[in-house]
Amino acid sequence: MLKSPNSRFSCDCNTSRKHGTGFTPDIVRAEKSYYIIRVQQASRSGYEKLISENIELSEALFDLVDKHPEFEAVCQNLSITTFRYIPLNTNENNLYLNTLNEELLNSLQAGGEVFLSNAIVNKNYCLRACIVNFRTSLNDIKEIIEIIIKEARKTHLKLINQKK
């Protein structure tokens, strides 16, 4: 969900010239091998612990979003948190907010730092975060909030200026 130069799970995107993925085949194989070894070492209680940690991080994301004045926390279930960006002091209608959140998601995906998907909940276009990486930390979750807010404010200003 998060890819950052400071993150434990980022890689130098200039390393692959041939495959264009940002990952050389050796890095991908090493990552898969590490994951397989890690999973094989985990017993049932190990799997439960990994899944529980992802659920706890999703709950933490929901709580952070719920406390932030520019987000609307929509729902949280298992390792998925759904929310939307709503600018401060706005009287914009739902159509604009849906457009804003869709444009925000497109900007975030193009930026490559945060990987979210979308969900439509009660006719509201929402951002959807699913935490599945066992190396995701609470610091990563806090960083996600900062990245989204920064991009959301830029996207909102861009859309407002286009309306003029």
Backbone as CSV, one residue per row, in Angstrom:
resi,resn,N_x,N_y,N_z,CA_x,CA_y,CA_z,C_x,C_y,C_z
1,MET,0.805,-1.175,0.000,0.000,0.000,0.000,0.855,1.248,0.000
2,LEU,2.018,1.201,0.575,2.875,2.372,0.662,4.214,2.047,0.042
3,LYS,4.675,2.934,-0.813,5.990,2.756,-1.416,6.714,4.075,-1.288
4,SER,7.749,4.100,-0.505,8.465,5.319,-0.222,9.950,5.026,-0.152
5,PRO,10.807,5.992,-0.536,12.246,5.756,-0.433,12.680,5.422,0.991
6,ASN,11.930,5.881,1.981,12.282,5.624,3.371,11.624,4.367,3.915
7,SER,10.795,3.742,3.122,10.057,2.578,3.575,10.904,1.322,3.464
8,ARG,10.638,0.381,4.349,11.377,-0.877,4.342,11.119,-1.689,3.094
9,PHE,10.030,-1.446,2.413,9.706,-2.283,1.281,9.706,-1.529,-0.030
10,SER,10.491,-0.484,-0.114,10.639,0.203,-1.378,11.861,-0.339,-2.093
11,CYS,11.974,-0.022,-3.342,13.173,-0.391,-4.065,13.470,0.693,-5.072
12,ASP,14.668,0.724,-5.546,15.091,1.712,-6.524,14.418,1.403,-7.846
13,CYS,13.534,2.287,-8.290,12.780,2.030,-9.510,13.652,2.121,-10.754
14,ASN,14.865,2.584,-10.632,15.750,2.661,-11.783,16.540,1.369,-11.972
15,THR,16.295,0.374,-11.160,17.103,-0.846,-11.235,16.716,-1.729,-12.404
16,SER,15.520,-1.591,-12.942,15.094,-2.471,-14.021,14.939,-1.702,-15.316
17,ARG,15.804,-1.978,-16.259,15.685,-1.363,-17.577,14.883,-2.253,-18.501
18,LYS,15.035,-3.538,-18.314,14.477,-4.521,-19.217,12.982,-4.741,-19.007
19,HIS,12.573,-4.820,-17.778,11.210,-5.239,-17.492,10.260,-4.087,-17.202
20,GLY,10.778,-2.893,-16.944,9.954,-1.722,-16.735,9.087,-1.750,-15.498
21,THR,9.321,-2.669,-14.593,8.476,-2.789,-13.409,9.046,-2.061,-12.211
22,GLY,10.304,-1.663,-12.291,10.931,-1.089,-11.116,11.558,-2.143,-10.239
23,PHE,11.374,-3.403,-10.590,11.938,-4.506,-9.830,12.696,-5.410,-10.794
24,THR,13.916,-5.705,-10.480,14.650,-6.660,-11.303,14.141,-8.046,-10.974
25,PRO,14.290,-8.999,-11.891,13.837,-10.366,-11.581,14.474,-10.912,-10.312
26,ASP,15.748,-10.553,-10.046,16.402,-11.047,-8.836,15.739,-10.504,-7.580
27,ILE,15.362,-9.224,-7.607,14.705,-8.625,-6.448,13.347,-9.282,-6.231
28,VAL,12.603,-9.490,-7.321,11.288,-10.113,-7.201,11.431,-11.529,-6.650
29,ARG,12.383,-12.308,-7.187,12.584,-13.672,-6.688,13.000,-13.654,-5.225
30,ALA,13.879,-12.735,-4.854,14.325,-12.657,-3.461,13.154,-12.307,-2.554
31,GLU,12.318,-11.376,-2.986,11.162,-10.975,-2.189,10.200,-12.152,-2.024
32,LYS,9.923,-12.844,-3.118,9.031,-14.004,-3.039,9.626,-15.089,-2.148
33,SER,10.924,-15.326,-2.286,11.583,-16.358,-1.467,11.513,-15.996,0.005
34,TYR,11.767,-14.727,0.312,11.709,-14.280,1.704,10.300,-14.492,2.253
35,TYR,9.307,-14.128,1.463,7.933,-14.265,1.907,7.578,-15.742,2.126
36,ILE,7.974,-16.604,1.192,7.679,-18.038,1.313,8.332,-18.616,2.564
37,ILE,9.591,-18.259,2.800,10.278,-18.737,4.003,9.563,-18.247,5.244
38,ARG,9.194,-16.977,5.240,8.501,-16.389,6.388,7.167,-17.099,6.633
39,VAL,6.425,-17.358,5.571,5.124,-18.009,5.707,5.285,-19.461,6.153
40,GLN,6.282,-20.159,5.603,6.479,-21.558,5.985,6.886,-21.682,7.445
41,GLN,7.535,-20.678,7.980,7.947,-20.719,9.378,6.774,-20.450,10.315
42,ALA,5.736,-19.857,9.778,4.597,-19.485,10.615,3.680,-20.676,10.823
43,SER,3.331,-20.905,12.039,2.351,-21.937,12.358,0.971,-21.291,12.277
44,ARG,-0.035,-22.037,12.670,-1.384,-21.460,12.685,-1.408,-20.192,13.538
45,SER,-0.766,-20.240,14.694,-0.747,-19.055,15.560,0.037,-17.921,14.901
46,GLY,1.046,-18.266,14.110,1.802,-17.250,13.377,0.933,-16.547,12.347
47,TYR,0.133,-17.333,11.608,-0.791,-16.744,10.633,-1.805,-15.850,11.336
48,GLU,-2.333,-16.351,12.441,-3.319,-15.566,13.188,-2.725,-14.250,13.658
49,LYS,-1.473,-14.295,14.102,-0.809,-13.080,14.569,-0.623,-12.085,13.420
50,LEU,-0.179,-12.562,12.257,0.011,-11.684,11.101,-1.303,-11.045,10.675
51,ILE,-2.361,-11.835,10.618,-3.668,-11.314,10.225,-4.186,-10.335,11.271
52,SER,-4.018,-10.663,12.546,-4.464,-9.769,13.628,-3.750,-8.427,13.579
53,GLU,-2.456,-8.456,13.279,-1.700,-7.207,13.185,-2.223,-6.341,12.050
54,ASN,-2.554,-6.953,10.904,-3.110,-6.184,9.786,-4.464,-5.582,10.145
55,ILE,-5.282,-6.351,10.862,-6.590,-5.843,11.289,-6.404,-4.678,12.258
56,GLU,-5.467,-4.802,13.196,-5.199,-3.717,14.145,-4.732,-2.453,13.426
57,LEU,-3.899,-2.610,12.412,-3.432,-1.445,11.646,-4.582,-0.815,10.869
58,SER,-5.473,-1.634,10.336,-6.646,-1.105,9.642,-7.544,-0.333,10.614
59,GLU,-7.696,-0.857,11.818,-8.474,-0.153,12.843,-7.800,1.163,13.227
60,ALA,-6.463,1.153,13.311,-5.731,2.380,13.621,-5.917,3.415,12.514
61,LEU,-5.885,2.964,11.263,-6.118,3.880,10.143,-7.515,4.464,10.230
62,PHE,-8.494,3.635,10.514,-9.869,4.115,10.656,-9.958,5.176,11.753
63,ASP,-9.329,4.919,12.898,-9.361,5.878,14.010,-8.695,7.202,13.632
64,LEU,-7.557,7.132,12.946,-6.866,8.357,12.525,-7.707,9.149,11.531
65,VAL,-8.321,8.456,10.607,-9.175,9.103,9.613,-10.395,9.718,10.306
66,ASP,-10.971,8.991,11.234,-12.165,9.459,11.942,-11.886,10.727,12.752
67,LYS,-10.685,10.859,13.274,-10.328,12.028,14.084,-9.901,13.221,13.234
68,HIS,-9.585,12.992,11.971,-9.085,14.059,11.105,-10.258,14.862,10.543
69,PRO,-10.218,16.195,10.642,-11.351,17.012,10.207,-11.596,17.012,8.691
70,GLU,-10.638,16.549,7.908,-10.814,16.566,6.451,-11.156,15.195,5.873
71,PHE,-11.413,14.229,6.732,-11.811,12.904,6.270,-13.160,12.536,6.841
72,GLU,-13.863,11.714,6.115,-15.068,11.076,6.623,-14.777,9.577,6.672
73,ALA,-14.731,9.022,7.858,-14.531,7.588,8.024,-15.846,6.903,7.666
74,VAL,-15.789,5.947,6.750,-17.010,5.309,6.273,-17.210,3.948,6.929
75,CYS,-16.237,3.070,6.812,-16.365,1.762,7.454,-15.004,1.089,7.570
76,GLN,-14.952,0.104,8.449,-13.741,-0.687,8.654,-14.187,-2.107,8.928
77,ASN,-13.588,-3.052,8.203,-13.890,-4.458,8.406,-12.654,-5.262,8.035
78,LEU,-12.278,-6.195,8.915,-11.057,-6.976,8.740,-9.890,-6.034,8.497
79,SER,-9.170,-6.166,7.381,-8.007,-5.298,7.161,-8.309,-4.178,6.173
80,ILE,-9.587,-3.858,6.005,-10.004,-2.842,5.033,-10.610,-1.649,5.757
81,THR,-10.134,-0.463,5.367,-10.698,0.791,5.864,-11.152,1.613,4.666
82,THR,-12.368,2.124,4.744,-12.949,2.915,3.668,-13.259,4.303,4.208
83,PHE,-12.889,5.322,3.429,-13.060,6.701,3.863,-13.100,7.607,2.649
84,ARG,-13.404,8.883,2.879,-13.363,9.851,1.791,-12.845,11.176,2.294
85,TYR,-12.328,11.940,1.357,-11.811,13.274,1.664,-12.935,14.284,1.471
86,ILE,-13.115,15.145,2.472,-14.073,16.240,2.389,-13.341,17.498,2.853
87,PRO,-13.109,18.459,1.948,-12.368,19.667,2.328,-13.060,20.430,3.458
88,LEU,-12.265,21.132,4.234,-12.806,21.968,5.303,-13.643,23.098,4.710
89,ASN,-14.678,23.496,5.429,-15.503,24.643,5.061,-15.992,24.581,3.620
90,THR,-16.461,23.426,3.230,-16.969,23.293,1.868,-18.476,23.122,1.871
91,ASN,-19.095,23.697,0.873,-20.536,23.528,0.671,-20.788,22.768,-0.617
92,GLU,-19.776,22.056,-1.077,-19.871,21.335,-2.338,-20.859,20.170,-2.214
93,ASN,-21.506,19.869,-3.343,-22.472,18.780,-3.357,-21.773,17.432,-3.494
94,ASN,-22.555,16.373,-3.385,-21.994,15.031,-3.410,-21.345,14.704,-4.755
95,LEU,-21.887,15.235,-5.841,-21.293,15.000,-7.157,-19.860,15.530,-7.187
96,TYR,-19.663,16.741,-6.658,-18.307,17.298,-6.612,-17.405,16.450,-5.709
97,LEU,-17.886,16.050,-4.542,-17.072,15.250,-3.622,-16.705,13.900,-4.235
98,ASN,-17.627,13.315,-4.985,-17.307,12.064,-5.674,-16.224,12.284,-6.729
99,THR,-16.361,13.355,-7.485,-15.348,13.690,-8.500,-14.010,13.962,-7.838
100,LEU,-14.028,14.714,-6.756,-12.801,15.040,-6.027,-12.100,13.773,-5.540
101,ASN,-12.835,12.871,-4.945,-12.221,11.643,-4.424,-11.738,10.725,-5.538
102,GLU,-12.437,10.713,-6.663,-11.979,9.922,-7.803,-10.687,10.506,-8.378
103,GLU,-10.648,11.831,-8.523,-9.422,12.492,-9.009,-8.271,12.298,-8.020
104,LEU,-8.589,12.355,-6.741,-7.581,12.131,-5.702,-6.990,10.729,-5.831
105,LEU,-7.834,9.729,-5.983,-7.339,8.367,-6.130,-6.445,8.238,-7.359
106,ASN,-6.859,8.840,-8.474,-6.041,8.802,-9.688,-4.682,9.454,-9.458
107,SER,-4.671,10.585,-8.762,-3.406,11.287,-8.463,-2.513,10.445,-7.552
108,LEU,-3.105,9.834,-6.545,-2.332,9.002,-5.623,-1.725,7.801,-6.355
109,GLN,-2.515,7.171,-7.200,-2.001,6.023,-7.943,-0.893,6.441,-8.907
110,ALA,-1.061,7.588,-9.554,-0.027,8.072,-10.475,1.242,8.451,-9.724
111,GLY,1.084,8.960,-8.497,2.238,9.353,-7.689,3.065,8.176,-7.204
112,GLY,2.437,7.035,-7.021,3.155,5.820,-6.671,3.600,5.681,-5.229
113,GLU,3.206,6.586,-4.340,3.605,6.465,-2.938,2.617,5.651,-2.119
114,VAL,1.340,5.744,-2.490,0.276,5.059,-1.764,-0.569,4.311,-2.780
115,PHE,-0.902,3.089,-2.468,-1.716,2.290,-3.375,-3.044,1.973,-2.706
116,LEU,-4.087,2.664,-3.155,-5.436,2.479,-2.642,-6.323,2.034,-3.797
117,SER,-7.496,1.549,-3.459,-8.513,1.288,-4.474,-9.730,2.123,-4.093
118,ASN,-10.847,1.883,-4.760,-12.032,2.661,-4.447,-13.193,1.740,-4.079
119,ALA,-14.191,2.355,-3.508,-15.453,1.668,-3.211,-16.565,2.702,-3.308
120,ILE,-17.707,2.276,-3.774,-18.882,3.139,-3.784,-19.765,2.666,-2.630
121,VAL,-19.970,3.545,-1.656,-20.777,3.218,-0.483,-21.889,4.251,-0.386
122,ASN,-23.123,3.799,-0.505,-24.285,4.692,-0.462,-24.144,5.853,-1.443
123,LYS,-23.730,5.542,-2.657,-23.556,6.504,-3.755,-22.417,7.491,-3.502
124,ASN,-21.549,7.183,-2.556,-20.380,8.017,-2.267,-19.122,7.320,-2.766
125,TYR,-18.325,8.028,-3.556,-17.053,7.493,-4.034,-16.057,7.585,-2.873
126,CYS,-15.532,6.459,-2.462,-14.652,6.404,-1.294,-13.293,5.827,-1.654
127,LEU,-12.326,6.138,-0.832,-10.997,5.552,-0.916,-10.995,4.300,-0.050
128,ARG,-10.316,3.266,-0.527,-10.336,1.979,0.168,-8.904,1.495,0.375
129,ALA,-8.521,1.344,1.621,-7.185,0.857,1.968,-7.310,-0.557,2.512
130,CYS,-6.520,-1.455,1.949,-6.511,-2.842,2.414,-5.084,-3.177,2.838
131,ILE,-4.908,-3.500,4.086,-3.575,-3.757,4.632,-3.339,-5.257,4.652
132,VAL,-2.349,-5.691,3.864,-2.054,-7.118,3.771,-0.567,-7.429,3.905
133,ASN,0.279,-6.424,3.918,1.717,-6.660,4.001,2.132,-6.775,5.460
134,PHE,2.780,-7.869,5.798,3.156,-8.106,7.192,4.224,-7.139,7.689
135,ARG,4.815,-6.366,6.784,5.823,-5.394,7.212,5.271,-3.991,7.388
136,THR,3.985,-3.795,7.150,3.377,-2.486,7.354,3.370,-2.173,8.848
137,SER,3.726,-0.933,9.182,3.801,-0.523,10.589,2.852,0.640,10.856
138,LEU,2.689,0.982,12.119,1.873,2.132,12.494,2.452,3.420,11.914
139,ASN,3.773,3.523,11.843,4.389,4.695,11.229,4.011,4.810,9.758
140,ASP,3.917,3.674,9.066,3.474,3.685,7.669,2.048,4.215,7.571
141,ILE,1.203,3.800,8.483,-0.196,4.239,8.489,-0.271,5.754,8.682
142,LYS,0.505,6.272,9.605,0.531,7.730,9.837,1.048,8.467,8.602
143,GLU,2.026,7.895,7.946,2.576,8.509,6.737,1.545,8.523,5.610
144,ILE,0.735,7.487,5.536,-0.310,7.418,4.518,-1.263,8.608,4.660
145,ILE,-1.657,8.904,5.887,-2.557,10.033,6.141,-1.946,11.326,5.610
146,GLU,-0.685,11.566,5.924,-0.002,12.783,5.475,0.056,12.869,3.953
147,ILE,0.379,11.771,3.309,0.473,11.753,1.846,-0.890,12.047,1.220
148,ILE,-1.932,11.416,1.735,-3.270,11.608,1.167,-3.734,13.046,1.354
149,ILE,-3.553,13.602,2.539,-3.985,14.979,2.796,-3.270,15.960,1.874
150,LYS,-1.970,15.808,1.735,-1.195,16.698,0.869,-1.723,16.645,-0.569
151,GLU,-1.938,15.454,-1.070,-2.423,15.297,-2.447,-3.875,15.742,-2.573
152,ALA,-4.680,15.500,-1.543,-6.095,15.886,-1.572,-6.256,17.397,-1.657
153,ARG,-5.474,18.119,-0.899,-5.567,19.580,-0.934,-5.183,20.121,-2.310
154,LYS,-4.144,19.549,-2.904,-3.731,19.969,-4.252,-4.829,19.653,-5.278
155,THR,-5.417,18.484,-5.164,-6.457,18.078,-6.098,-7.683,18.971,-5.961
156,HIS,-8.056,19.288,-4.753,-9.204,20.171,-4.505,-8.962,21.548,-5.126
157,LEU,-7.799,22.128,-4.895,-7.478,23.435,-5.482,-7.518,23.390,-7.011
158,LYS,-6.990,22.315,-7.568,-7.003,22.160,-9.032,-8.436,22.130,-9.552
159,LEU,-9.311,21.390,-8.908,-10.709,21.296,-9.373,-11.443,22.617,-9.178
160,ILE,-11.194,23.303,-8.083,-11.834,24.602,-7.845,-11.408,25.601,-8.911
161,ASN,-10.116,25.617,-9.229,-9.606,26.533,-10.261,-10.165,26.197,-11.644
162,GLN,-10.434,24.934,-11.919,-11.014,24.542,-13.204,-12.459,25.020,-13.332
163,LYS,-13.149,25.150,-12.197,-14.543,25.599,-12.205,-14.669,27.077,-12.529
164,LYS,-13.606,27.850,-12.266,-13.667,29.308,-12.458,-13.631,29.701,-13.904
